[in-house]
Amino acid sequence: MSASQLVLGVKLRDDARFDNFHGDRNTDAAKRLEAVCHRPARVPVVVLCGDSDTGKSHLLQAVCHRSENRGKAAVCISIAELHPFGPGALSGLEAQDIICLDDLDRIAGDRLWEEAIFHLYNRIQDQGGLLVVGLSDLPANLPFELPDLVSRLSHGLTIQLGIYRDDDRLKILMARAEKRGLVMADDVAGYIMRRAPRRLGDLLGILDILDENSLQAQRRLTIPFVKTVMGW
């Protein structure tokens, strides 16, 4: 199966947009990335670096939403989705104006995949498109075996994301709750923050659970209700 076939089944998260990317820590990084969407021809590749809990996937999908709104064909695919199909799955991706590849770390050290990414990069450049990739670290710090690939990735625009502080996590929690129509008082948010895991993904997963249970029980979010649902 080629990427051109896989693209048809790829769905963007509707909430993964620039206007709901909250948290002061990475605001400037998001603005830089958003600016690239308006001038994609000025850079050959954008490398978005950061820990798995810094919002890389959100921003990569936001790039696609913004690009599609501007009439550009865009796709965001995780390497995890493509990997079972082999390197040949990259065939045809260059037909898109904007190609976002998440979790590119997964192919570091796999020569066949690295060569396939390198050739995809060249095809995208020939077509005048833009490649945006997500990595956990700078390309030179990862175990890539193909020097030419590292060189290409290192000579584009690199945007680094930082780990969220607690005040950012709280702001994101409150903003996501508001967007869902959930009324979350400060004391409830503080209670959740004190007991939730530190990973932002886990925190937002708790919000999903509370939202679902709140709807089913027709109850507002209170500390006793949160205690009952989460077993805290």
N, C-alpha and C positions, 0 to 999 in steps of 0.2 A: 504494500500500500504506500502510495506517495503522499507527501505533505499536501499536495494540491487536493487530494481526496479527503485527507484528515481535516483540512481547514473548514470544510463544509459543516463538520460536526462540532466545531469549537465555539463555545458560548462565553461571552464576556460577562463578568459579574456586573450587574447594573449599578451596584454601590461603589464600584472601584473607579472613581473619577477624581480629577484634580480638586474639584470644589468641596469634596468631603474627605480630603486627606488632612487629618488634623494632627496637632502636636508640633510645638514650636521647634523641637530639635532638628527636624528635617524639612522645615518649610522652605528654606533657601534652596535646598537640593531639588525639591519638587518644582520650584519656580524655574530653575535652570533647565530642568528636563522639559517642562511645559513650553519654554521658549524655543526649544529645539523643534518642537512640532510645527512651529510657524516658519522655521528656516531649515528644513531637513537637509537641503543640498549643501549646506556649509560644513558639515562634518560627515565622515564616511561611516563612523560607528560610534555608538554611545555605550559605555560600559558603566552599569549601575552596580556599585559595590556595597555590600553590607551584610550583616548577620541575617539569619533567617527570620528574625523577628523585628525587622526595621521597616517593613512596608514595601519591599522590592516588587513583589507580585502585584500589589495594589497599583503601584506607579506604572508598571509595564502595561497593565490593562487600561490604566487611565490614558496612556499614550495612544492606544488603539481607539478608545472612545473619542478622544479629541481629534484624532486624524480622520476618523470616519465622519465626524461632524463637519469637517472641512472638505469632504468629498474625496478623501483618499482611501484606497483599499488597504486595510491593515489587519494583521493577525498576531495573536499572542499565544504561543504554545510552550508548555513546559517540556524540557528534554525528557522528563520522566514519562510523558505521554508518547513521545516519539521513539524512545529507546527500544521498546519491544519489536519495532518494525525494522530496526537496523538503519545504518547511515543513509541508505537509499531513500528513506522517508523524507529527506530534506529536498528531494527533487521537486521543482516547481514552486518552491516558496518565493523565489525571486520575482514571480509575477505580481506579488503584492508591493505596494508602495512603501509600507512600513512593516518590518518583520521584527517581532519581539520574541526572544528566546529566553525563557526563564530557567534557572538552575543549570547554567552551562558547566558548572563544576563537575557535574555527573560524568562528563566525557573526558575529563582531564586524565591523561595517561593512556587513553585508548587511541592508538595511532589512526585506525580507520575512521573513527568518528572525528578526530581532530582534522584529518585531511578533508573530510566531507564538509566540515564547518568552514575550513579555509577556502575551499572551492565555492561554497555558497556565498561567502563574503565577496569573492571576486565577481560572481554572477550578479549579485546585488549592486555592486559598484558599476558594472557594465550597463545595468538597467536604470541607473540613476536613483536607486532606492536608498533606504536607510535601514541599518541593522542596529537593534538595541538589545543588549544582552544583560542578564543578571548574574553576578558572581558574588561569592562570599568574601573575596579579597581581590587585590590587584592581580592582573594576569601574571605578572612576573613572580608572584609569591605562591602560585598554584602549580601543581605538578604536571603542567602541559609538557609534552615531548616534542612538539613541532615548533621550532623557533620562529618560523614565518608566521604562524598563527599568533603567537605571543606578540610579535612585532606589530602585526596589524591591529590587534586589540589594544595595544599600549599606545598607539599613535592617534587614537580617536579622542573623544571627549570622555573623561572619567569623572563620574559623580559619586561621591562617597556618602553613605548614610550612617548615622550614629545610633547607638542603642538608646531607646527611649528612657527618660527619667520618669520617676513616679508621677510628677505633676503632668507630664505629657500623657501618660497612660490614663490618668484620671480625666483629663480633658477629652481624650478620644472616647472613653467609656461614656461620658455624659453626652457627647455629641451624637454617638451612635444610638444611644437610648432615645434622645430627642427625635432623631430622624425616624425611628420606629413608632413614634407617638407614645412612648413610655414616659411617665412622669417619675423621675428619680430624684428624690430629695438628697441634699448634701450628706445627711447622716447615713442614708442607705448606701450611697456611693462610697463613702468612707469605710463602711462596714465591709462591703464587697472587696475593696482594695486591700484591706488588712488581711483578708483570708484567701484571696485568690492567688493562684500561682503568678510568678512575675512575668511569664511570657505573655505578650500582648495577644497572641492567638488564643491562648487558653482563657484569658480574661474575656475576650469577645465571644468565645464559645459559651461561657457562663451566661453572658447576656442573651444568647440564642435560647438557652434553656429557660431562663427567667421569662423571656418574652412569650415563649410557647405556653408555659404554665400559667402565666398571667392571663392570657387570652382564654385558655380552657376554663380556668376557675373564676374568670371575671373579677379578678382581684387586682388592686393596685400594688405597687412594689413598696413593701414595708420591711423593716428588719425581721419581724417574726415570720413573714411570708418567705423571705429569702432563706431564713434558717430552715424552715420546713422543706422547701424545695431542694436546697443544696445539702441538707443534712449536716449543717455546721453547728 
